[in-house]
Amino acid sequence: MSEHNLPPAVADTLQRGLADMGLAAALAPPLLRYLALLHRWNQTYNLTAVRDPQEMVTRHLLDSLAMQPHVADGTLADLGTGPGLPGIPLAIACPGLQVTLVESNGKKARFMREAVRQLQLGNARVAESRAEALDEPGQYDQITARAMDTLEGIVRVGGHLLRPGGVLLAMKGIHPHDEIAALPAGWRVREVVPLRVPGLSGERHLVTITGP
């Protein structure tokens, strides 16, 4: 076991994945600290269905970081973030990003507050709230949701958080043609880009949507 109480192969997988994605090797230590904390808490609190640390590297860390090139400095609200995905990996990788981790589940919110404290993430805060109840209208340059809802559902519960000209960055599997067709009036797709996640089979797409 390594200093993080994770098998050494976990660090190897992460380092190879970061290199493959063109991301800095210096991101590995804080990401591993986050992963070790998530793995430890998950044994008691069931924060994620993914229990194997190797699988967590691919399906949680690298999958979250795949959208990093498309995220701009500024403010971002991560809706229904669960244990902090993609918000915490993005906060680690993007020091110029101020991330609000929006999650109504108390256990997951407590975990994230502890992770933010231990990792000394000055650019992340936890909002223990449902997205639709978060009273911060127009406060965000970007909102994201990784596995929360349909595009229409994300807009319905979180669209009020975006400033004029802000964007929704939605992570999806296959190209969501039907969901795009169901977007409310005034919401438009700027682009849909395929994402490549090292070690992950299946399609991933990032849908960028602008508000009315």
C-alpha positions as CSV (number, residue, x, y, z in Angstrom):
1,M,0.0,0.0,0.0
2,S,1.1,3.6,-0.7
3,E,1.1,6.5,1.7
4,H,-2.5,7.1,0.7
5,N,-3.5,3.5,1.8
6,L,-4.3,2.8,-1.8
7,P,-2.6,0.0,-3.8
8,P,0.4,1.4,-5.8
9,A,-1.2,0.4,-9.0
10,V,-3.9,3.0,-8.4
11,A,-1.4,5.8,-8.5
12,D,0.2,4.3,-11.6
13,T,-3.2,4.2,-13.4
14,L,-3.9,7.9,-12.4
15,Q,-0.4,9.1,-13.5
16,R,-0.7,7.3,-16.9
17,G,-4.2,8.7,-17.4
18,L,-3.1,12.3,-16.6
19,A,-0.2,12.0,-19.0
20,D,-2.5,10.6,-21.7
21,M,-4.8,13.5,-21.3
22,G,-2.0,16.1,-21.3
23,L,-2.6,17.1,-17.7
24,A,0.1,17.9,-15.1
25,A,1.6,15.1,-13.1
26,A,1.5,17.5,-10.1
27,L,-2.3,16.9,-10.0
28,A,-1.8,13.3,-8.9
29,P,-1.0,13.8,-5.2
30,P,-4.1,15.9,-4.3
31,L,-6.3,13.7,-6.5
32,L,-5.0,10.6,-4.7
33,R,-5.7,12.2,-1.3
34,Y,-9.3,12.9,-2.4
35,L,-9.6,9.3,-3.8
36,A,-8.3,7.8,-0.6
37,L,-10.7,9.8,1.5
38,L,-13.6,8.8,-0.8
39,H,-12.7,5.2,-0.6
40,R,-12.4,5.2,3.2
41,W,-15.7,7.0,3.7
42,N,-17.4,4.9,1.1
43,Q,-16.9,1.8,3.1
44,T,-19.2,3.3,5.8
45,Y,-21.5,5.8,4.1
46,N,-22.0,4.3,0.6
47,L,-21.3,7.5,-1.2
48,T,-20.8,5.8,-4.6
49,A,-21.6,2.5,-6.1
50,V,-18.1,2.2,-7.5
51,R,-16.1,0.5,-4.7
52,D,-12.8,-0.5,-6.4
53,P,-10.2,2.3,-6.2
54,Q,-8.8,1.3,-9.7
55,E,-12.2,1.7,-11.2
56,M,-12.7,5.0,-9.3
57,V,-9.6,6.4,-11.0
58,T,-11.2,5.8,-14.4
59,R,-14.9,6.3,-13.8
60,H,-14.6,9.2,-11.3
61,L,-11.3,11.1,-11.5
62,L,-10.3,10.8,-15.2
63,D,-14.0,11.0,-16.4
64,S,-14.4,14.2,-14.4
65,L,-11.2,15.7,-15.7
66,A,-12.1,14.9,-19.4
67,M,-14.1,18.1,-19.4
68,Q,-11.4,20.3,-17.9
69,P,-10.2,21.8,-21.3
70,H,-13.7,23.1,-21.8
71,V,-14.1,24.8,-18.4
72,A,-13.2,28.5,-18.1
73,D,-11.9,30.3,-15.1
74,G,-14.7,32.0,-13.1
75,T,-17.6,30.5,-11.2
76,L,-19.1,27.0,-11.6
77,A,-22.0,25.3,-9.8
78,D,-21.8,21.5,-9.9
79,L,-25.4,20.3,-9.5
80,G,-26.2,17.0,-7.8
81,T,-22.5,16.5,-7.4
82,G,-22.8,13.5,-5.1
83,P,-19.4,13.1,-3.4
84,G,-17.9,15.9,-5.4
85,L,-17.8,14.7,-9.0
86,P,-16.8,16.4,-11.2
87,G,-16.5,19.5,-9.0
88,I,-13.6,18.5,-6.7
89,P,-11.3,17.1,-9.4
90,L,-12.1,20.3,-11.4
91,A,-11.3,22.5,-8.4
92,I,-8.0,20.7,-8.0
93,A,-7.1,21.0,-11.7
94,C,-8.3,24.6,-12.2
95,P,-7.1,27.0,-9.5
96,G,-8.8,29.9,-11.2
97,L,-12.2,28.2,-10.9
98,Q,-14.5,28.9,-8.0
99,V,-16.6,25.8,-7.5
100,T,-19.9,25.5,-5.6
101,L,-20.7,21.8,-4.9
102,V,-24.5,21.5,-4.8
103,E,-25.8,18.4,-3.0
104,S,-28.9,17.8,-0.9
105,N,-27.8,14.5,0.6
106,G,-26.4,15.2,4.1
107,K,-23.8,12.4,4.2
108,K,-22.4,13.4,0.8
109,A,-22.3,17.0,1.9
110,R,-20.5,16.2,5.1
111,F,-17.9,14.1,3.2
112,M,-17.3,17.0,0.7
113,R,-16.8,19.5,3.5
114,E,-14.2,17.2,5.1
115,A,-12.5,16.7,1.7
116,V,-12.4,20.5,1.0
117,R,-10.9,21.0,4.5
118,Q,-8.3,18.2,4.2
119,L,-7.3,19.2,0.7
120,Q,-7.3,22.9,1.6
121,L,-9.3,23.7,-1.4
122,G,-9.9,27.4,-1.1
123,N,-11.7,27.5,-4.4
124,A,-14.5,25.1,-3.5
125,R,-17.5,25.4,-1.2
126,V,-20.4,23.1,-0.4
127,A,-24.0,24.1,-0.7
128,E,-26.2,21.5,1.0
129,S,-29.3,22.2,-1.0
130,R,-31.4,20.9,-3.9
131,A,-30.4,22.8,-7.0
132,E,-33.8,24.3,-7.5
133,A,-33.7,25.7,-4.0
134,L,-30.3,27.3,-4.2
135,D,-31.1,31.0,-3.9
136,E,-28.1,32.4,-5.9
137,P,-29.8,33.5,-9.1
138,G,-27.5,34.7,-11.9
139,Q,-24.4,34.1,-9.8
140,Y,-22.6,31.5,-12.0
141,D,-20.6,31.7,-15.3
142,Q,-21.1,27.9,-15.7
143,I,-23.2,25.1,-14.3
144,T,-22.5,21.4,-14.8
145,A,-24.2,18.2,-14.0
146,R,-22.5,14.8,-14.6
147,A,-25.2,12.3,-14.1
148,M,-28.1,14.2,-12.7
149,D,-30.9,14.4,-15.2
150,T,-31.9,15.1,-18.8
151,L,-30.8,18.4,-20.3
152,E,-34.3,19.7,-19.9
153,G,-34.3,18.6,-16.3
154,I,-31.0,20.3,-15.6
155,V,-32.1,23.5,-17.1
156,R,-35.4,23.4,-15.1
157,V,-33.7,23.0,-11.7
158,G,-30.5,24.9,-12.3
159,G,-31.0,27.4,-15.1
160,H,-31.8,30.2,-12.7
161,L,-28.2,30.1,-11.4
162,L,-26.6,31.1,-14.7
163,R,-25.7,34.7,-15.3
164,P,-26.7,36.2,-18.7
165,G,-24.3,34.6,-21.3
166,G,-23.4,31.7,-18.9
167,V,-23.2,28.1,-20.1
168,L,-24.4,24.7,-19.1
169,L,-21.7,22.1,-19.5
170,A,-23.5,18.7,-19.4
171,M,-21.6,15.4,-19.5
172,K,-23.5,12.7,-21.4
173,G,-22.8,9.2,-22.8
174,I,-24.0,8.9,-26.4
175,H,-24.9,12.0,-28.4
176,P,-28.2,13.1,-26.7
177,H,-30.2,14.0,-29.9
178,D,-33.6,13.5,-28.2
179,E,-32.7,15.5,-25.1
180,I,-31.4,18.4,-27.2
181,A,-34.7,18.4,-29.2
182,A,-36.6,18.7,-25.8
183,L,-34.7,21.8,-24.5
184,P,-37.0,24.6,-23.4
185,A,-37.4,27.6,-25.6
186,G,-34.4,30.0,-25.7
187,W,-31.9,27.4,-24.7
188,R,-29.5,26.6,-27.5
189,V,-26.7,24.1,-28.1
190,R,-23.4,25.8,-28.8
191,E,-21.5,22.5,-29.4
192,V,-21.4,18.8,-28.6
193,V,-17.8,17.4,-28.4
194,P,-16.8,13.8,-27.9
195,L,-14.6,13.2,-24.8
196,R,-11.9,10.5,-24.5
197,V,-11.4,9.0,-21.1
198,P,-8.4,6.7,-20.8
199,G,-9.5,3.2,-19.8
200,L,-13.2,3.9,-20.2
201,S,-15.1,2.1,-22.9
202,G,-18.3,3.6,-24.3
203,E,-19.0,7.1,-25.7
204,R,-18.8,10.3,-23.7
205,H,-19.9,13.7,-24.9
206,L,-19.9,17.2,-23.4
207,V,-22.8,19.3,-24.4
208,T,-22.4,23.1,-24.1
209,I,-25.7,25.0,-23.9
210,T,-26.4,28.7,-23.6
211,G,-29.4,30.2,-21.9
212,P,-32.0,32.6,-23.2
